[in-house]
Amino acid sequence: MYSDFVDFVRKIYNTKDFIPLHAPYLQGNDKKYLNECIDSIFVSSVGKFVDKFESLIQEYTGVKKAVVCVNGTNALHIALKLVGVEEGDEVLTQALTFIATVNAISYSGAYPVFIDVDKETMGLSPRKVKEWLINNGEIRSDGCYNKNTGRRIKCCLPMHTFGHPVIIDKLVDVCKEFSIELVEDAAESLGSFYKGKHTGTFGKIGILSFNGNKTITTGGGGMLLFQDEMLGSHAKHITTQAKVPHRWEFVHDYIGYNYRMPNINAALGCAQMENLEFILKNKRETAQYYKQYLSNDLDLTFFNEPLCCESNYWLNAIILKDQESRNSFLKFTNDNGIMTRPIWKLMNKLEMFKDCQTDDLTNTIWFEDRVVNIPSSVR
């Protein structure tokens, strides 16, 4: 039933071999910069590539300050800390996400509250967030509180699923109305724009990820994005163990975190940034091939970028008719050397988060039963 699709994917990638979901593109100055870093002996957390990589991301996204981290999860942890999330607080987020989003909330000692996503974006729904807050929230002099639990609702944490931006401006408005901080999990959306503005730049803080399967990679790595330069500088300080600069003395003025990206990883990131535009163009072309091929398919629907968005198409996604069809598709494609995968198991269905508050999660559950990611590497 799905053999034509397998043949089409092989035609796109021009190979009879195994086709992975998303392989890194390492065809630029990657080895050159890595060797240069090794020759400099500055392979750890200090070196010119760290500063250069931050500068390149800062310029590309349009933020006032970018701060590298060892990975996206650590970046999220620091972001939540910097906006004031404390033990016992609640953070509104989506159940349809990679577990890093919710782990970071847990690191902060806070409780995730899972709200439904929009059908158009697969990301946190501003309308559903507002509905939940109207029914459950109470604005007091020191913030918004949950009338049922008595906990402070400190933050909202949307995730731009597979690089497709959420309706972020509406979410900003809801958060302002209810005095809630907004942090963007833009881990998957480097190169994605909403109404001409890069994802991760709408909230107080945004984060990116450069894991091995992301649009660009540093092997492992993350980035914090700030429009508040002073807050960004403070983040840089506490993520480097809060050491007061001095040529030989070790003095620390805050509880710090060893979340520093090594210079050798940043060297890879600098090389990757040189090819970012090519990568994005290539991935958009691949998405269009899929979209056109599937336009008349009654069984497989291509998930297209939302209105007012320019998505990076990090992972292309298709929607099947039901869970049974999804499972058949996954088995057939993987049996035939085409790597595909289902969307994540919903966070509220995991043992650690099964008792967390949710709304009805109607769209979330619908997506879980039907969404499959298909090969999305640079060709």
Salt bridges, closest charged atoms under 4 A:
GLU36 OE2 - LYS48 NZ 2.49
GLU54 OE2 - LYS236 NZ 2.81
GLU86 OE1 - ARG152 NH2 3.60
ASP89 OD2 - ARG152 NH2 2.66
GLU90 OE2 - ARG151 NH1 3.24
ASP116 OD2 - LYS128 NZ 3.41
GLU131 OE2 - ARG127 NH1 2.93
GLU138 OE1 - ARG140 NE 2.96
ASP169 OD2 - LYS195 NZ 2.70
GLU177 OE1 - LYS130 NZ 3.33
GLU181 OE2 - LYS204 NZ 3.59
GLU184 OE1 - HIS160 NE2 2.83
ASP253 OD1 - HIS237 NE2 2.56
GLU285 OE2 - LYS281 NZ 2.79
GLU285 OE1 - ARG379 NH2 3.06
ASP299 OD1 - LYS321 NZ 3.37
GLU305 OE1 - ARG284 NH2 2.71
ASP335 OD2 - LYS331 NZ 2.78
GLU351 OE2 - LYS354 NZ 2.81
ASP359 OD2 - LYS128 NZ 3.82
ASP360 OD1 - LYS128 NZ 3.05
GLU368 OE1 - LYS349 NZ 2.70
